[in-house]
Amino acid sequence: LQLQNQTFEFELDLEKSPENPLGLSLDPLDKVTLYVSAVKPGAVDTYNDGVEQSHKVSVGDYIVDVNGIKTDAKTMGAILREDRQIHLTIRHPKEFNVLLKRHEARPRDDGSLTPRSVSSWGSSWGGTSIAGSDAPSFMGGGFTPTSSAPGTPTPGTPRTPRGEVSRNAKLGAEMEYSSRCSCLMFKKLRSRGPIGKWNRQNPDKGIRERDRIVAVNGERAMSMQLLTWVKGFDDKIELTISRPHPLAGEEVTPTTCPVSDGSCTPRTLGSRTTDRPRVGVDPEKLRKALKKSQEI
């Protein structure tokens, strides 16, 4: 076990077998890393039992290297399925909260301020489209909700969707998700809308492409529930954003790679994920499932 940069990143060696599988549910949506969606009984769970908390592989972590392969989630997933001896580099997440508002103030005739809603802006707020996927994760499904991120207010119950949402009530982003994962990934960002405004006003906490929503108003859930909350937000919504934690001197920008050597080239993600099917999954049915999308 090797630890780096205050345990934001560490390495470990595992041996798996048919009787002792890896025991991870992984999401490859960003095509560069493997996001840990669930930890199940297996080699990783056994490893976790013998190390302190900061060294455990946990839900929300990112696998950034598998047996020396980086920045290629598809190849890393294939190695995890096929190889017996596994060397992993794990990156803990950096999480922060973003408060988006639908309303802002505009002057009245008497000089005072009155709220201005998204609907009054019309199409100038940009769109938020959601590309969905029923693709299986690399290692199977399952998710156990975790506690909210430190500093995140946790209401008694998550915000209840209000049915139909105004077609002009857009966040200003395209997002991608797998229904078997516990996050929503930002595929493309627009300059207009609440997200564009947040990024201009908060450059040090700006949302970037490939960032993930892991909680809404302090509540964590599977991707479909997160999507429902995002679609149903009223005047404001708090999102908990996750990305691989940068190491010292590595602060990632929207155009750089989220892993340490910067060897990957930013890509425009398509509306379909590249999850490789598990044994027994019909590839043709999988391709059809990956075409499912919706506009909000």
Residue frames as qw, qx, qy, qz and C-alpha x, y, z in Angstrom:
[[0.000, 0.888, 0.459, 0.000, 0.00, 0.00, 0.00],
 [0.424, 0.045, 0.025, 0.904, 1.39, 3.37, -1.05],
 [0.029, -0.852, -0.472, 0.224, -0.11, 6.68, 0.09],
 [0.397, 0.218, 0.191, 0.871, 0.32, 10.03, -1.64],
 [0.085, -0.345, -0.121, -0.927, -0.69, 13.64, -0.98],
 [0.349, -0.111, 0.513, -0.776, -2.46, 13.21, 2.37],
 [0.332, 0.166, 0.924, -0.092, -4.17, 9.99, 1.18],
 [0.526, 0.509, 0.005, -0.681, -6.06, 11.69, -1.66],
 [0.773, 0.420, -0.409, -0.242, -4.57, 8.92, -3.78],
 [0.503, -0.474, 0.717, -0.091, -3.29, 5.46, -2.87],
 [0.565, 0.348, -0.678, -0.316, -2.33, 2.19, -4.52],
 [0.672, -0.254, 0.613, -0.328, -3.18, -1.39, -3.63],
 [0.289, 0.269, -0.863, -0.316, -2.74, -4.92, -4.94],
 [0.745, -0.009, 0.383, -0.545, -5.53, -7.47, -5.07],
 [0.060, 0.146, -0.942, -0.296, -5.96, -11.05, -6.21],
 [0.674, 0.118, 0.197, -0.702, -9.37, -12.14, -7.39],
 [0.051, -0.061, 0.979, 0.185, -10.86, -15.47, -8.42],
 [0.408, -0.325, -0.635, -0.570, -14.25, -16.90, -9.40],
 [0.533, -0.503, -0.655, 0.181, -14.83, -17.64, -5.73],
 [0.341, -0.647, -0.231, 0.642, -13.58, -14.20, -4.64],
 [0.412, 0.692, 0.356, 0.474, -14.60, -11.59, -7.25],
 [0.279, 0.309, -0.132, 0.900, -13.49, -7.99, -7.19],
 [0.229, -0.613, -0.688, 0.313, -16.80, -6.88, -5.65],
 [0.048, -0.397, -0.039, 0.916, -17.19, -3.41, -7.17],
 [0.399, 0.733, 0.545, 0.080, -19.95, -1.78, -9.17],
 [0.364, -0.356, 0.215, 0.833, -18.25, 0.73, -11.49],
 [0.401, 0.835, 0.332, -0.176, -19.43, 3.56, -13.71],
 [0.586, -0.093, 0.361, 0.720, -17.26, 4.41, -16.77],
 [0.316, 0.846, 0.426, -0.058, -19.36, 7.32, -18.06],
 [0.013, -0.920, 0.192, 0.340, -16.53, 9.86, -18.32],
 [0.870, 0.474, -0.101, 0.092, -14.51, 7.33, -20.39],
 [0.290, 0.715, -0.490, 0.406, -11.38, 8.27, -18.42],
 [0.143, -0.331, 0.773, -0.521, -11.90, 6.93, -14.87],
 [0.491, -0.312, -0.792, -0.184, -14.03, 4.27, -13.19],
 [0.332, -0.440, 0.260, -0.792, -16.37, 5.71, -10.56],
 [0.174, -0.055, -0.949, 0.258, -17.12, 3.40, -7.63],
 [0.496, -0.343, -0.264, -0.752, -20.89, 3.09, -7.31],
 [0.843, -0.422, 0.047, -0.330, -20.99, 0.23, -4.81],
 [0.116, 0.484, -0.847, 0.189, -18.67, -2.00, -2.78],
 [0.894, -0.145, -0.127, -0.405, -19.94, -5.56, -2.40],
 [0.801, -0.417, 0.427, 0.038, -18.55, -8.76, -0.87],
 [0.836, 0.505, -0.049, 0.206, -15.30, -9.73, -2.57],
 [0.737, 0.101, -0.173, 0.645, -11.59, -8.94, -2.77],
 [0.094, 0.555, -0.077, 0.823, -12.01, -5.19, -2.22],
 [0.629, -0.638, -0.100, -0.433, -14.30, -5.66, 0.76],
 [0.904, -0.270, -0.183, 0.277, -11.79, -8.05, 2.32],
 [0.520, 0.307, -0.136, 0.785, -8.99, -5.54, 1.72],
 [0.201, -0.671, -0.038, -0.712, -11.08, -2.78, 3.34],
 [0.789, -0.561, -0.227, -0.103, -11.46, -4.83, 6.52],
 [0.829, -0.223, -0.128, 0.496, -7.72, -4.64, 7.14],
 [0.392, 0.259, 0.010, 0.883, -7.01, -0.91, 6.62],
 [0.045, -0.451, -0.432, 0.780, -7.96, 2.37, 8.26],
 [0.382, 0.729, 0.495, -0.278, -10.82, 4.47, 6.92],
 [0.161, 0.821, -0.227, -0.498, -8.70, 6.85, 4.85],
 [0.069, -0.405, 0.828, 0.382, -7.22, 3.90, 2.96],
 [0.513, 0.294, 0.791, -0.157, -10.50, 2.11, 2.19],
 [0.025, -0.118, -0.640, -0.759, -12.02, 1.92, -1.28],
 [0.196, 0.431, 0.631, -0.614, -15.40, 3.61, -0.83],
 [0.328, 0.714, 0.596, 0.167, -18.46, 4.59, -2.81],
 [0.083, 0.987, 0.066, -0.121, -17.62, 7.80, -4.65],
 [0.462, -0.568, 0.494, 0.469, -13.94, 7.01, -5.18],
 [0.645, 0.693, -0.188, -0.262, -12.37, 7.00, -8.64],
 [0.831, -0.141, 0.408, 0.351, -10.13, 4.29, -10.10],
 [0.261, 0.892, -0.199, -0.312, -7.55, 6.17, -12.18],
 [0.259, 0.588, -0.754, -0.138, -5.07, 3.36, -12.98],
 [0.933, -0.095, 0.272, -0.216, -5.45, -0.39, -13.44],
 [0.866, -0.057, 0.351, 0.351, -2.25, -2.41, -13.94],
 [0.400, -0.301, 0.322, 0.804, -0.52, 0.63, -15.41],
 [0.143, 0.470, 0.622, 0.610, -3.37, 1.63, -17.76],
 [0.023, -0.472, -0.364, 0.803, -4.72, 5.18, -17.32],
 [0.245, 0.427, -0.092, -0.865, -7.31, 7.45, -18.96],
 [0.442, 0.090, -0.702, -0.551, -9.10, 4.61, -20.76],
 [0.589, -0.165, 0.501, -0.612, -12.09, 3.39, -18.79],
 [0.894, 0.227, -0.160, -0.353, -13.03, 0.74, -21.34],
 [0.638, 0.395, -0.632, 0.197, -9.60, -0.93, -21.22],
 [0.109, -0.366, 0.691, -0.614, -9.38, -0.62, -17.44],
 [0.760, -0.061, 0.267, -0.589, -12.76, -2.33, -17.12],
 [0.874, 0.289, -0.362, -0.146, -11.65, -5.17, -19.38],
 [0.356, 0.422, -0.727, 0.409, -8.52, -5.73, -17.26],
 [0.401, -0.266, 0.569, -0.667, -10.61, -5.85, -14.10],
 [0.887, 0.081, 0.055, -0.451, -12.80, -8.54, -15.62],
 [0.879, 0.363, -0.308, -0.016, -10.06, -10.65, -17.14],
 [0.386, 0.519, -0.630, 0.429, -6.92, -10.38, -14.99],
 [0.745, -0.426, -0.501, 0.111, -6.40, -12.25, -11.74],
 [0.532, -0.342, -0.228, 0.740, -3.69, -10.00, -10.27],
 [0.095, 0.865, 0.336, 0.360, -4.89, -6.39, -10.00],
 [0.420, -0.226, -0.218, 0.851, -2.90, -3.27, -9.12],
 [0.020, 0.834, 0.496, 0.241, -5.17, -0.26, -8.56],
 [0.226, 0.024, -0.202, 0.953, -4.61, 3.45, -8.07],
 [0.148, -0.728, -0.669, -0.008, -7.56, 4.98, -6.24],
 [0.121, 0.252, -0.067, 0.958, -8.31, 8.69, -6.10],
 [0.042, -0.537, -0.695, 0.476, -10.64, 9.98, -3.40],
 [0.184, 0.733, 0.489, 0.436, -13.24, 12.54, -4.53],
 [0.100, -0.078, -0.204, 0.971, -13.30, 16.26, -4.07],
 [0.071, -0.652, -0.736, -0.168, -16.86, 17.26, -3.20],
 [0.058, -0.145, -0.194, 0.969, -18.35, 20.73, -2.92],
 [0.202, 0.630, 0.715, -0.228, -21.81, 22.26, -2.87],
 [0.080, 0.106, 0.378, 0.916, -23.35, 24.50, -5.51],
 [0.199, 0.560, 0.617, -0.515, -26.50, 26.55, -4.90],
 [0.106, 0.193, 0.585, 0.781, -28.41, 27.30, -8.10],
 [0.210, 0.481, 0.482, -0.701, -31.30, 29.76, -8.21],
 [0.339, 0.524, 0.697, 0.354, -34.08, 30.16, -10.71],
 [0.011, 0.942, 0.320, 0.100, -34.78, 33.78, -9.80],
 [0.497, -0.063, -0.115, 0.858, -32.71, 36.92, -9.71],
 [0.014, -0.748, -0.386, 0.539, -33.59, 40.52, -8.93],
 [0.344, 0.407, 0.392, 0.750, -34.37, 43.22, -11.53],
 [0.028, -0.133, -0.249, 0.959, -35.18, 46.92, -10.93],
 [0.147, 0.703, 0.692, -0.067, -38.78, 48.08, -10.64],
 [0.208, 0.751, 0.249, 0.576, -39.95, 51.43, -11.91],
 [0.399, -0.897, -0.024, -0.189, -39.68, 52.77, -8.36],
 [0.181, 0.740, -0.594, 0.260, -36.07, 51.65, -8.09],
 [0.658, -0.369, 0.595, -0.276, -36.72, 48.65, -5.83],
 [0.130, 0.322, -0.897, -0.274, -36.04, 45.06, -6.81],
 [0.836, 0.057, 0.210, -0.505, -38.43, 42.32, -7.81],
 [0.588, -0.207, 0.761, 0.179, -37.60, 38.67, -8.53],
 [0.554, 0.506, -0.390, -0.534, -37.20, 37.65, -12.15],
 [0.825, -0.094, 0.543, -0.130, -37.94, 34.02, -12.88],
 [0.377, -0.189, 0.771, 0.477, -36.48, 31.66, -15.41],
 [0.415, 0.554, 0.713, 0.109, -39.72, 31.55, -17.36],
 [0.170, 0.927, 0.138, -0.304, -39.53, 35.28, -18.03],
 [0.213, -0.627, 0.555, 0.503, -36.16, 34.78, -19.70],
 [0.808, 0.483, -0.065, -0.330, -37.59, 32.43, -22.29],
 [0.954, 0.235, -0.068, 0.171, -35.12, 30.45, -24.34],
 [0.245, 0.818, -0.396, 0.336, -32.18, 32.61, -23.29],
 [0.612, -0.594, 0.467, -0.234, -31.61, 30.32, -20.28],
 [0.252, 0.451, -0.845, -0.138, -30.34, 27.49, -22.44],
 [0.863, -0.104, -0.294, -0.398, -31.31, 23.85, -22.23],
 [0.344, -0.436, 0.803, -0.217, -30.67, 20.89, -20.00],
 [0.832, 0.158, -0.381, -0.371, -30.95, 17.57, -21.78],
 [0.581, -0.430, 0.662, -0.198, -30.52, 14.23, -20.09],
 [0.640, 0.334, -0.643, -0.255, -29.11, 11.23, -21.90],
 [0.724, -0.383, 0.442, -0.366, -30.03, 8.07, -20.05],
 [0.476, 0.367, -0.791, -0.115, -28.59, 4.58, -20.07],
 [0.884, -0.316, 0.130, -0.319, -29.78, 1.27, -18.70],
 [0.660, 0.462, -0.574, 0.148, -26.34, -0.16, -19.40],
 [0.853, -0.477, -0.181, 0.111, -25.03, -2.48, -16.68],
 [0.165, -0.880, 0.444, -0.028, -22.00, -1.42, -14.69],
 [0.411, 0.521, -0.748, -0.011, -18.82, -3.44, -14.96],
 [0.173, 0.166, -0.912, 0.334, -19.28, -5.44, -11.80],
 [0.295, -0.491, -0.819, -0.037, -23.00, -5.52, -11.15],
 [0.178, -0.676, -0.165, -0.696, -25.44, -3.23, -9.43],
 [0.623, -0.553, -0.500, 0.237, -26.51, -2.36, -5.96],
 [0.184, 0.530, -0.177, 0.809, -26.14, 0.80, -3.92],
 [0.473, -0.580, -0.573, 0.333, -26.27, 1.63, -0.28],
 [0.035, 0.913, 0.097, 0.395, -27.02, 5.31, 0.40],
 [0.591, -0.021, -0.379, 0.712, -24.22, 7.09, 2.20],
 [0.219, -0.753, -0.376, 0.494, -24.35, 10.06, 4.53],
 [0.320, 0.933, 0.129, 0.103, -24.34, 13.57, 3.17],
 [0.616, 0.398, -0.203, 0.649, -21.07, 15.32, 2.40],
 [0.424, -0.437, -0.397, 0.687, -19.58, 17.32, 5.28],
 [0.044, -0.284, -0.010, 0.958, -21.10, 20.75, 5.49],
 [0.223, -0.213, -0.652, -0.693, -24.16, 19.81, 3.42],
 [0.458, -0.055, 0.414, -0.785, -27.50, 20.68, 5.05],
 [0.144, -0.110, -0.964, -0.196, -29.73, 17.63, 5.25],
 [0.512, -0.184, 0.002, -0.839, -33.47, 18.33, 5.25],
 [0.612, -0.082, 0.668, -0.415, -35.91, 15.94, 6.83],
 [0.731, 0.355, 0.580, 0.060, -37.03, 14.77, 3.40],
 [0.347, -0.047, 0.472, 0.809, -35.73, 15.50, -0.09],
 [0.309, 0.346, -0.025, -0.886, -37.53, 18.12, -2.15],
 [0.551, 0.355, 0.750, -0.085, -40.63, 16.65, -3.75],
 [0.169, 0.079, 0.571, 0.800, -40.94, 17.14, -7.52],
 [0.323, 0.414, 0.343, -0.779, -43.85, 19.39, -8.50],
 [0.674, 0.520, 0.517, -0.094, -44.99, 17.48, -11.54],
 [0.620, 0.628, 0.237, 0.406, -44.54, 19.25, -14.84],
 [0.427, -0.540, 0.046, 0.724, -41.68, 21.72, -15.02],
 [0.352, 0.858, 0.006, -0.375, -41.75, 24.79, -17.23],
 [0.863, 0.366, 0.146, 0.315, -40.00, 24.05, -20.49],
 [0.282, 0.835, -0.190, 0.432, -37.97, 27.21, -19.89],
 [0.602, -0.732, 0.283, -0.147, -36.80, 26.05, -16.44],
 [0.880, 0.343, -0.247, 0.218, -33.40, 24.90, -17.63],
 [0.687, -0.628, 0.109, 0.350, -30.17, 24.43, -15.72],
 [0.302, 0.878, -0.333, -0.167, -28.03, 25.02, -18.80],
 [0.214, -0.501, 0.834, 0.085, -26.32, 21.64, -19.23],
 [0.830, 0.142, -0.439, -0.314, -26.47, 18.28, -20.93],
 [0.452, -0.486, 0.686, -0.297, -26.11, 15.35, -18.58],
 [0.680, 0.189, -0.676, -0.213, -25.54, 11.63, -18.91],
 [0.505, -0.394, 0.608, -0.468, -26.29, 8.82, -16.49],
 [0.413, 0.018, -0.898, -0.150, -26.69, 5.12, -16.02],
 [0.658, -0.474, -0.162, -0.562, -29.82, 4.00, -14.20],
 [0.890, -0.252, -0.347, 0.155, -27.68, 1.58, -12.18],
 [0.488, 0.212, -0.324, 0.782, -25.39, 4.28, -10.85],
 [0.349, -0.726, -0.487, 0.338, -25.71, 6.80, -8.03],
 [0.210, -0.536, 0.081, 0.814, -24.79, 10.02, -9.85],
 [0.541, 0.789, 0.290, 0.012, -25.47, 12.23, -12.87],
 [0.594, -0.231, 0.258, 0.726, -22.54, 13.32, -15.03],
 [0.233, 0.827, 0.010, -0.512, -22.24, 16.70, -16.76],
 [0.754, 0.283, 0.461, 0.373, -21.71, 15.95, -20.43],
 [0.344, 0.433, 0.210, 0.806, -21.78, 19.50, -21.81],
 [0.177, -0.617, -0.416, 0.644, -22.18, 22.92, -20.19],
 [0.269, 0.732, 0.395, 0.485, -23.82, 25.98, -21.73],
 [0.277, 0.163, -0.213, 0.923, -22.90, 29.59, -21.08],
 [0.403, -0.359, -0.081, -0.838, -26.53, 30.50, -20.35],
 [0.750, -0.383, -0.503, -0.195, -28.67, 29.34, -17.48],
 [0.613, -0.768, 0.104, -0.153, -28.17, 29.00, -13.72],
 [0.894, -0.196, 0.135, 0.380, -25.04, 26.86, -14.13],
 [0.545, 0.517, 0.084, 0.654, -23.40, 29.33, -16.51],
 [0.194, -0.859, 0.028, -0.473, -24.20, 32.16, -14.11],
 [0.800, -0.588, 0.099, 0.061, -22.81, 30.20, -11.15],
 [0.844, 0.069, 0.112, 0.519, -19.59, 29.47, -13.02],
 [0.309, 0.690, 0.029, 0.654, -19.08, 33.14, -13.90],
 [0.376, -0.805, 0.095, -0.449, -19.69, 34.26, -10.32],
 [0.744, -0.541, 0.384, -0.076, -17.79, 31.40, -8.63],
 [0.633, 0.606, -0.477, -0.066, -14.79, 30.51, -10.81],
 [0.030, -0.487, 0.823, -0.291, -13.05, 28.79, -7.89],
 [0.456, 0.067, 0.823, -0.332, -16.04, 26.43, -7.45],
 [0.527, 0.374, -0.303, -0.701, -17.15, 26.20, -11.06],
 [0.846, 0.123, 0.494, -0.160, -18.87, 23.12, -12.46],
 [0.052, 0.542, -0.686, -0.483, -16.90, 21.36, -15.20],
 [0.821, 0.231, -0.361, -0.377, -17.68, 18.83, -17.87],
 [0.660, 0.110, -0.730, 0.142, -17.31, 15.28, -16.45],
 [0.171, -0.218, 0.614, -0.739, -18.18, 16.48, -12.93],
 [0.366, -0.306, -0.861, -0.175, -20.90, 14.44, -11.24],
 [0.494, -0.447, 0.120, -0.736, -23.95, 15.29, -9.18],
 [0.393, 0.021, -0.896, 0.204, -23.90, 12.91, -6.20],
 [0.119, -0.477, -0.731, 0.472, -26.52, 14.57, -3.97],
 [0.074, -0.538, -0.366, -0.756, -29.46, 16.96, -4.29],
 [0.440, -0.671, 0.038, -0.596, -30.37, 19.15, -1.34],
 [0.277, -0.541, 0.702, -0.371, -28.12, 16.99, 0.83],
 [0.850, 0.001, 0.437, -0.293, -29.79, 13.71, -0.13],
 [0.033, 0.426, -0.827, -0.365, -27.96, 10.89, -1.95],
 [0.781, 0.248, 0.438, -0.369, -29.79, 8.36, -4.09],
 [0.619, 0.154, 0.651, 0.411, -29.66, 6.38, -7.33],
 [0.178, -0.069, 0.364, 0.912, -29.41, 8.35, -10.57],
 [0.117, -0.513, -0.685, -0.504, -33.11, 8.18, -11.48],
 [0.350, -0.771, -0.481, 0.226, -34.12, 9.67, -8.13],
 [0.352, -0.435, 0.064, 0.826, -31.44, 12.37, -8.43],
 [0.106, 0.187, 0.564, 0.798, -32.78, 13.16, -11.89],
 [0.214, -0.693, -0.661, -0.192, -36.33, 13.47, -10.56],
 [0.373, -0.730, -0.276, 0.502, -35.19, 15.95, -7.92],
 [0.295, -0.241, 0.294, 0.877, -33.17, 17.98, -10.42],
 [0.001, -0.381, -0.656, -0.652, -36.12, 18.16, -12.82],
 [0.319, -0.719, -0.601, -0.145, -38.50, 19.17, -10.04],
 [0.403, -0.263, -0.331, 0.811, -36.56, 21.94, -8.34],
 [0.029, 0.888, 0.458, -0.030, -38.46, 25.14, -7.55],
 [0.046, 0.996, -0.068, 0.020, -36.76, 28.45, -6.72],
 [0.053, 0.762, -0.641, 0.081, -33.38, 27.02, -5.78],
 [0.992, -0.042, -0.113, -0.021, -31.53, 23.74, -5.54],
 [0.274, -0.766, 0.581, 0.024, -28.30, 22.66, -3.86],
 [0.919, 0.309, -0.244, -0.013, -26.15, 20.17, -5.77],
 [0.599, -0.620, 0.475, 0.180, -23.22, 18.25, -4.31],
 [0.666, 0.679, -0.293, -0.097, -20.59, 17.98, -7.04],
 [0.795, -0.400, 0.413, 0.194, -17.86, 15.34, -7.20],
 [0.645, 0.692, -0.322, 0.021, -14.66, 15.03, -9.21],
 [0.868, -0.039, -0.279, 0.408, -11.34, 13.20, -8.63],
 [0.396, -0.888, 0.001, 0.235, -9.45, 15.10, -5.94],
 [0.544, 0.751, -0.266, 0.262, -6.47, 16.95, -7.50],
 [0.809, -0.279, -0.183, 0.485, -3.06, 16.27, -6.04],
 [0.311, -0.761, 0.027, 0.569, -0.63, 19.00, -5.01],
 [0.087, -0.508, 0.442, 0.734, 0.06, 21.32, -7.93],
 [0.176, 0.135, 0.889, 0.400, -2.43, 19.50, -10.13],
 [0.347, 0.469, 0.446, -0.679, -5.62, 21.59, -9.89],
 [0.375, 0.281, 0.787, 0.401, -7.67, 20.45, -12.85],
 [0.243, 0.361, -0.067, -0.898, -9.16, 22.86, -15.36],
 [0.752, 0.375, 0.311, -0.444, -12.06, 22.14, -17.72],
 [0.692, 0.628, -0.304, -0.184, -9.62, 21.30, -20.53],
 [0.116, 0.557, -0.810, 0.139, -7.20, 19.06, -18.66],
 [0.664, -0.053, -0.738, -0.111, -7.20, 15.44, -17.73],
 [0.631, -0.651, 0.066, -0.417, -8.54, 14.43, -14.29],
 [0.937, -0.265, -0.024, 0.225, -5.59, 12.13, -13.63],
 [0.478, -0.754, 0.147, 0.426, -2.08, 13.09, -12.66],
 [0.538, -0.175, 0.487, 0.665, -0.10, 12.69, -15.89],
 [0.306, 0.665, 0.032, -0.681, -2.53, 14.69, -18.06],
 [0.227, -0.207, 0.804, 0.510, -2.07, 12.23, -20.89],
 [0.331, 0.518, 0.787, 0.042, -5.69, 12.10, -22.02],
 [0.022, 0.108, 0.330, 0.938, -7.27, 14.36, -24.61],
 [0.383, 0.285, 0.480, -0.736, -10.63, 15.94, -23.73],
 [0.013, 0.174, 0.855, 0.488, -13.42, 14.32, -25.73],
 [0.505, -0.049, 0.004, -0.862, -16.98, 15.26, -26.48],
 [0.288, 0.032, 0.933, -0.212, -19.06, 12.46, -25.01],
 [0.294, -0.176, -0.681, -0.647, -21.82, 10.97, -27.10],
 [0.612, -0.294, 0.086, -0.729, -25.33, 10.37, -25.87],
 [0.946, -0.099, -0.276, -0.137, -24.51, 6.70, -25.33],
 [0.506, -0.699, 0.503, -0.044, -22.33, 5.16, -22.69],
 [0.541, 0.495, -0.673, -0.097, -19.58, 2.66, -23.42],
 [0.633, -0.353, 0.605, -0.329, -20.41, 0.22, -20.65],
 [0.347, 0.263, -0.859, -0.269, -19.30, -3.21, -21.81],
 [0.804, -0.254, -0.143, -0.518, -22.03, -5.80, -21.25],
 [0.446, -0.394, 0.773, -0.219, -21.60, -8.55, -18.72],
 [0.064, 0.047, -0.962, -0.261, -21.89, -12.16, -19.79],
 [0.086, 0.468, 0.869, -0.134, -25.49, -12.93, -20.71],
 [0.184, 0.696, 0.211, -0.662, -26.42, -9.38, -21.80],
 [0.618, 0.541, 0.494, 0.285, -27.60, -9.10, -25.43],
 [0.348, -0.235, 0.144, 0.896, -25.40, -6.41, -27.09],
 [0.002, 0.398, 0.549, 0.735, -28.19, -5.44, -29.50],
 [0.379, -0.760, -0.523, -0.076, -30.66, -4.87, -26.67],
 [0.506, -0.533, -0.150, 0.662, -27.97, -2.93, -24.83],
 [0.260, 0.060, 0.321, 0.909, -27.38, -0.65, -27.83],
 [0.186, -0.610, -0.561, -0.527, -31.11, 0.08, -28.06],
 [0.497, -0.721, -0.425, 0.231, -31.29, 0.85, -24.34],
 [0.487, -0.313, -0.002, 0.816, -28.41, 3.28, -24.65],
 [0.137, 0.362, 0.423, 0.819, -30.37, 5.40, -27.13],
 [0.275, -0.762, -0.587, -0.003, -32.94, 6.41, -24.53],
 [0.279, 0.058, -0.164, 0.945, -32.89, 10.13, -23.78],
 [0.106, -0.802, -0.588, 0.004, -35.17, 12.85, -22.47],
 [0.223, 0.465, 0.005, 0.857, -35.31, 16.64, -22.45],
 [0.347, -0.700, -0.549, 0.297, -35.96, 18.72, -19.34]]
